[in-house]
Amino acid sequence: MNKTIVAAVAFNLFFGVLYADDLLEYTCARPIKPAKFVENRDVERYNKDVQNYRGCMDEFVAKNKEIVDAHTTAIKEAINDWNGFVAGTKKKQKEDRKFVGEKTGVSHTVGQSDPYKLTTGFKF
């Protein structure tokens, strides 16, 4: 159940944040290849447009990758925080369930091996 909760939290954080306003809008314009190159300048112009398009795409991907990496780091921190909370809660619950028998001083954690069997050292 805990894995399900963590997965749900991570999913909501990741996709909820990714669709936020901080993602950059894709504005790269594809170059239009002429049906026929008349002069060498046409080829050079087209090649320059292709290079500009590639540069725009590389920049777009790099900037969005930085944003995604930042969100991924935030998600991992949130999951680690949750897991720390759960681990601390489980430890606290285990400590709260521990008791010491009055006669023998035997310590036992309730439910450690069998939640219905208590071996406290008391004789009934």
N, C-alpha and C positions, 0 to 999 in steps of 0.2 A: 504494500500500500504506500509506503514512504517513497518508493521509486516512482510510483504513479504520480504522486503529488509533485515530486521534484521535476519529473518530465513535463507535467502540465505547467508548472511555474516557468520552466525554461522555455517551453514552446510559446507561452504567452509573452514572456519578456522578449524573446528573440524576434518573433514575427510582429508583435505589437510595436516594437521599437523600430524594426526595419522599415515599416511602412509609415513611419513618422516623417515629418517635414525635413529632416536633416539629410535625407538621400538627395543626391544631386540629380537634376533633370538631364536626360540624355538629349544633347543638342547638336551632335556631330552630323554634318551634311555629307551624304555620299557624293563622290565625284561622278559626273556623267561622262561616260565614255562615248566619244563621237563615233558615228557609224563608219567614218573614214577619216584618216589623218591625212590632211592635205600637205602640210609642211612639217618640218622638224620641230618648229615652235609649238605646234599642236600636241605633239608627243611629249615634249618637255613640260608644257602646261598641265597636261593630264597626269603625268608622273608626279608633278609638284602637288596637284590636288589629291592624289592618292596618298602621298607622304603626309600631307596636312590632315587627311582623314584618319590615317593610322595614328598620328600623334595625338589627335583629339580623342580617339578611342583609348589609347594607352593612358592618357591623363584621366579620362573619365573612370576607367577601371581602377587605376591606382588610388584616386581620391575616394571612391566608394569602398575600396578594400580597406582603407584606413578607418572609415566609419564602421564597417562591419567588424573589423578587428577590435575597435573600441567597444562595440556592443557585445562582442564575444567575451571580452575581458570582464565587462560588467556582469554578464550572465554567469560566468564562472565564479566571480566573487559572490554573487547572490546565492548560488548553489552551495558554495563553501560555507557561507554564513548560515544557510538553512541546515546543512549537515552538522555544523558545529552546534547549532541550537538543539537539534534532535539528539545528538550524542550527549550533550550536557543534560538534557531533560531525561534521557534514559538513565544516565549515571545517577542523577538526583533521585529518580524513582527507585532505582535499585538500592540506594543508600537509605531511602525512607522506609523500604520494606525490610531492612535488616534489623534484627533484634537480638538481644542477648538473654539467654535463659537465666533465671534467678538462682537455681540450685547448682548448676554445673558450670555456668559461664560459657557454655557452648554457643558459638555464633552460627547463625544460619540465615541464608537469604531465602525468603519465601518464594516458592515457585521456581527455584533454580533448576532442578531436574524434573520434578513432578509437582505441578501446582497444587495437587491435593494431598501430597504426602509431606508431613512435617517431621523432621527428626531434630528435636530441640534438646534432648537429654533428659526431659521430664519423664517420670514413670507414672503411668496412670493405672 
